[in-house]
Amino acid sequence: MRSTAPDDCGFATALQAIGGKWKTSLLWPLHLRPHRFAELRRLLPGISEKVLAQQLRQMQADGLISRHDYGEVPPRVEYSITPLGASLNDAVTAMSNWGKQHERWKAQQSILL
């Protein structure tokens, strides 16, 4: 269940928005262009349809992506990144860079031991 308590520093809110195994993996392809559900599923081997749908709904509720239903038969729905979601890529990139730096540090430490 998602907390509704205010987050004074904002970090917990940011982590909640990108938390989970798949959300950051979904952000990048949607940053590049809109995708349909089946395309996203193919891009992420190992994700179930249920989890993908759940993650997309949560990201939509958080304002990170938008869902466009074309109202056609057969159904055609596309997901795309919102300006808020695109702005999150800067933060995710910074965290990714930190993670790479940390991995190098850990590797150096293991050599020294």
C-alpha positions, 0 to 999 in steps of 0.5 A, spaced: 500 500 500 502 506 498 503 511 503 499 518 503 504 521 509 507 527 506 515 526 505 519 532 507 525 531 503 522 528 497 527 522 497 522 517 499 517 519 494 522 519 488 524 512 491 517 510 491 515 512 484 521 508 481 521 503 486 520 496 484 524 491 479 521 494 472 520 501 473 526 504 471 527 499 465 520 501 463 522 509 463 528 508 458 524 505 452 518 510 453 523 516 453 525 514 446 518 513 443 511 511 445 510 503 446 504 498 446 504 493 451 506 487 447 512 491 445 514 493 452 513 486 454 518 483 449 523 488 451 523 486 458 524 478 458 521 475 465 516 480 466 509 477 467 503 481 463 500 482 470 506 485 473 507 489 467 500 492 467 501 493 475 507 497 474 504 501 468 498 503 472 502 505 478 507 509 473 501 512 470 498 514 477 504 517 479 504 522 472 510 518 469 507 516 463 500 517 459 496 511 456 493 513 450 487 508 448 485 510 440 478 506 441 479 502 435 478 495 434 482 491 435 484 495 441 490 499 440 493 503 446 500 506 447 504 508 453 508 514 453 513 518 457 510 525 460 514 531 462 514 529 469 517 522 467 522 525 462 525 529 468 526 523 472 531 520 467 536 526 470 535 523 477 535 516 474 542 517 470 545 520 476 543 514 480 546 510 475 552 514 474 553 513 482 552 506 482 557 505 477 562 509 481 560 505 487 561 498 483 568 500 481 570 502 488 568 495 491 572 492 485 578 496 488 577 494 495 576 487 493 583 487 490 586 490 496 583 485 501 
